[in-house]
């Protein structure tokens, strides 16, 4: 899968703007609102860093991570263009993070759970590295609820190598959040919907 993202890293931001601008703007605003001032933040599967940049507006430090080296290069270029200097970059596997327990105030995993072979393992890793009382933010595109045109676009992506393990819809996403929050003994969680061409669920879990 990382080879697919390497291949399309240079045009990924263009796709975000053309296909799902409204939802992505809502997502950025929602992430920024959840970041405490001066927080230490980990962004997993960050792609070109859209949510890392949002978090950096209030965070003390953000670690922007992804398995794709070329996606991280694009994220680094974006940070440099925007003059954002409280971000570091590293290659990481979301299912096997290198960080010690209780390392971060906020952990973000945007639009990745539907791509993983073992999303439950990833969820547990996100909880593990979050401090007690911290937040895990899991925005996820609900691709099954896209309009017909955007479903066609997703089909073309699949022909080019995009290989999600699930095409999510609202109820399935909510069940995943509920099940794993409870399984990992999280204190509370909430889910809301971001509406647009490709809707997204926006979950905030408190450890």
Long-range contacts (C-beta under 8 A, 24 or more apart in sequence): 1-67, 1-115, 1-163, 2-67, 2-68, 3-161, 4-160, 4-161, 4-162, 4-163, 5-47, 5-66, 5-67, 5-68, 5-70, 5-71, 6-68, 6-69, 6-70, 6-71, 7-160, 7-161, 8-160, 9-48, 9-68, 9-70, 9-71, 9-73, 9-74, 10-70, 10-74, 12-47, 12-48, 12-71, 12-74, 13-48, 13-50, 13-74, 13-78, 16-50, 19-150, 19-153, 19-197, 19-198, 20-141, 20-150, 20-196, 20-197, 20-198, 21-196, 22-195, 22-196, 22-197, 23-141, 23-194, 23-195, 23-196, 23-197, 23-198, 23-199, 23-200, 24-50, 26-194, 26-196, 26-200, 26-202, 27-51, 27-54, 27-110, 27-139, 27-194, 27-200, 27-202, 28-53, 28-54, 29-54, 30-139, 30-194, 30-202, 31-55, 31-108, 31-110, 31-137, 31-139, 32-57, 32-58, 34-106, 34-135, 34-137, 34-204, 35-59, 35-106, 36-105, 36-106, 39-104, 39-105, 39-106, 40-103, 40-104, 40-105, 40-106, 41-104, 41-105, 41-106, 41-107, 41-108, 42-97, 42-99, 42-103, 42-104, 42-106, 42-107, 42-108, 42-129, 43-107, 43-108, 43-109, 43-110, 44-92, 44-94, 44-97, 44-107, 44-108, 44-109, 44-112, 44-122, 44-126, 45-94, 45-109, 45-110, 45-111, 45-112, 45-115, 46-71, 46-72, 46-75, 46-108, 46-110, 47-71, 47-74, 47-75, 47-110, 47-111, 48-74, 48-75, 48-78, 49-74, 49-75, 49-76, 49-78, 49-79, 49-87, 50-110, 51-108, 51-110, 51-139, 52-79, 52-87, 52-108, 53-78, 53-79, 53-82, 53-84, 53-87, 55-106, 55-108, 56-84, 56-86, 56-87, 59-86, 59-106, 60-86, 61-86, 61-87, 61-88, 62-86, 62-87, 62-88, 63-87, 63-88, 63-89, 63-90, 64-88, 64-89, 64-90, 65-89, 65-90, 65-91, 65-92, 65-94, 66-91, 66-92, 67-91, 67-92, 67-93, 67-94, 94-122, 94-125, 94-126, 95-121, 95-122, 95-125, 96-125, 97-125, 97-128, 97-129, 99-129, 100-129, 101-128, 101-129, 102-129, 102-130, 102-131, 102-132, 103-129, 103-130, 103-131, 104-129, 104-130, 104-131, 104-134, 105-130, 105-131, 105-134, 105-135, 106-130, 106-134, 106-135, 106-136, 106-137, 107-134, 107-135, 107-136, 107-137, 108-136, 108-137, 108-138, 108-139, 109-136, 109-137, 109-138, 110-137, 110-138, 110-139, 110-140, 111-139, 111-140, 111-141, 111-200, 112-140, 113-138, 113-140, 113-168, 113-176, 114-140, 114-141, 114-143, 114-164, 114-165, 114-166, 114-167, 114-168, 115-163, 115-164, 115-165, 116-165, 117-165, 119-165, 119-176, 120-180, 120-183, 123-180, 123-184, 124-180, 124-183, 124-184, 127-184, 127-186, 127-205, 127-207, 130-207, 131-207, 132-207, 133-187, 133-206, 133-207, 134-206, 134-207, 135-204, 135-205, 135-206, 135-207, 136-186, 136-204, 136-205, 136-206, 136-207, 137-202, 137-203, 137-204, 137-205, 138-177, 138-201, 138-203, 138-205, 139-194, 139-200, 139-201, 139-202, 139-203, 140-168, 140-173, 140-200, 140-201, 140-203, 141-168, 141-198, 141-199, 141-200, 142-168, 142-169, 142-170, 142-173, 142-193, 142-198, 142-199, 142-200, 142-201, 143-167, 143-168, 143-198, 144-168, 144-169, 145-169, 145-170, 145-198, 145-199, 146-197, 146-198, 146-199, 147-197, 150-197, 150-198, 168-201, 170-199, 170-201, 173-201, 173-203, 174-201, 177-201, 177-203, 177-205, 181-205
